[in-house]
């Protein structure tokens, strides 16, 4: 079946960490629907715009002595959330590029490769790999 050796420095030790994404995480990724994800991103952007407008209103109406730390904290928060929303947008496009890189084709009736198509394969592989990884790590632990 799968034949491999664990090569990290902590191989065969209880501190050895599984080197691939957890099968459960891949399963959850396979259940994602890009339409829902993109709808949530649009709502997030709308909410961020509203939050930013409210922050600007509060900053305009506040005196300098009452402005901090609110303004700095909100600026930091909004920049982090904006980064997340932009990153999330690119992850959809990166996913499609990843599918092309692995030559994964859409299922019959699909226009594009769905997360289910790609991540189901990775989920199955990761599950099988993890079973073998655990066995190999236990053997190495016994040898020590």
Secondary structure, DSSP 8 states (H G I E B T S, - for coil): -------STTTTSTT----S--HHHHHHHHT--HHHHHHHHHHHHHHHHHHHHHHHHHHHHS-HHHHTTHHHHHHHHHHHHHHHHHHHHHHHHHHHHHHHHTT----TT-SS--HHHHHHHHHHHHHHHHHHHHHHHHHHHHH-
